[in-house]
Amino acid sequence: MKVSQDVLEVLGAASTQNTSLALPHELGRNLYVRTNKVLEAAGGRWNRKAKAHLFDGDAADAIEQIILSGEITIPQDFGYFPTPEEVVQRLIKLADVRANHVVLEPSAGRGNIARALAHAARVDCHELLPENVAALRSLGLRNCNIVQGDFLGVKPKRVYDRIVMNPPFGKRADIHHVRHALLFLAPRGRLVSVMSKSVTFRQDRLASEFRELVARRGGEFEAVPDGAFATSGTLVGTVIVTIPAEIRSPSGKRRVAAEHDGREAHAAGAEAGTRPRIAGTRRQGQAPRPPDGTRKPDIPSGDHVRLPVELPDGWDAEPYGDGDVVIITSPHRRCAVSVSPKWRSFSLGAGRPRRSAIGMSLYSGRNWRANLFTAAVGSLKRELDECAIETQPPTEEKNFE
């Protein structure tokens, strides 16, 4: 934002001492309002008792760059408009955040959404603006990991149960941010985001393809009352979009992940006396695998698998991908395990396991599956122990209603 010359002259004549800045003389109403706007954008707040603007750090440092450049960067230049409390509560309710979830907030701002999420779940926050990052850290949120940087440049190295966000809108950034965030969504996960209302009616290719994506996944748009963001400095119409995760069935066809269909299928199989099998095993009467190992391993028709190792209470396992990957879920982390004889590897976080010399050498022999899953579960347990040292997870499951 450009700063007018008369405001720059006032700032140049102001006196500073440590964290305080005193204006030089009595200013006209219009000039004072414009000067105060610049000082507030720089982090200053008028203090009647001190009769000065007070800053968190050195006041002279706060205004020096403004005087030299004639400009000041304000959060709105980056599309930052704080999420009002009423909208935050609606986002949380639609997301259905639970105590065992790990949540992503890709555009955390100054923590309006993150503060609500951190009461009942572990949260990873990304934020671009340094002043917003400082504000986030000053909240002292338990269970909240804060990363400074541009979220669009982050690679999806891990997945999340829930993603709750209010991205910037300028230059259609909301669509780009939501589509990128979907890469971080775990199977059976859910993304809930504020978006510009224009995404529901614009006819250009970007908006049309996004609406098709939402419809294909069984998502929906919900209108936000007009003027909901007026207190945040914008009258732009908004909506809330809810998008469930999309996974591939064993046949390779895409389907929307349901919250409980896997557990129901597993229970039905148990009542019928059948046992889900680990991928790659063979039922009686089934044709043996060709010697070259080209046939893909079998995945059970249910959504859960029985592993050759015992999982701790509260952990889960389910098939994923094209029929050769099993996802093991712990309270704070996921692990993708390849049960294909060709790959025999595992990786922590999102994505398919990649072949590596270590994986090929460690998991061989007759018991390679048991060795593979033992190593994967051991890595997850170590990750969980490290998380427990940093933060004490909630013991009581909470639901935002």
Buried (B, 14 or more C-beta within 10 A) or exposed (E): EEBEEEBBBBBEEBEBEEBBBEBEEEBEEEBBEBBBBBBEBBBBEBEEEEEBBBBBEBBBEBBEEBBEEEEBBBBBBBBBBBBBEEBBBBBBEBBBBBBBBBBBBBBBBBBBBBBBBBBBBBBBBBBBBEBBBBBBBEBEBEBBBBEBEEBBEBEBEBBBBBBBBBBBBEEBBBBBBBBBBBEBBBBBBBBBBBBBBBBBEBEEEEBEEBBEBBEEBBBBBEEBEEEBBEEBEBEBBBBBBBBBBBBBBBEEEEEBBBEEBBBEBBEEBEEEEEEBBBBBBEEEEEEEBEEEEEEBBBBBEBBBBBBEBEBEEEBBBBBBBBBBBBBBBBBBBBBBBBBBBBBBBBBBBBBBBEEBEEBBEBBEEEEBBBBBBBBBBEBBBEBBEEBEEEBEBBEEEEEBE
